[in-house]
Amino acid sequence: MVDNGQLGEALMSEDERMAKARKKERLDRAIEQLRPDLMGMQSDEYRCGACKSTRCNLFHTNSMGAVHLTAVPDMIIECLDCGLRFTL
């Protein structure tokens, strides 16, 4: 016996299956980005150079001694309004 989910998949065109797979990948990436350890600390200490907003997420970095200290920024700042990322 075939369930409705399998029947729906069988009736989809190749383009529909590919579109569904792309949508699932986008959703999976969005969910992954919501993990607490990937979320930055919200701050208004910095101003975005593009949109001048002060709504930013701060991501502190740590090279753990794996690379030269000057090769890794101390902090990555992401504007919550326009999405621009810049480093300090």
Summary of the structure (lengths in Angstrom):
residues: 88
radius of gyration: 20.4
end to end distance: 59.6
largest distance: 62.2
contacts: 178
relative contact order: 0.13
helix: 39%
strand: 18%
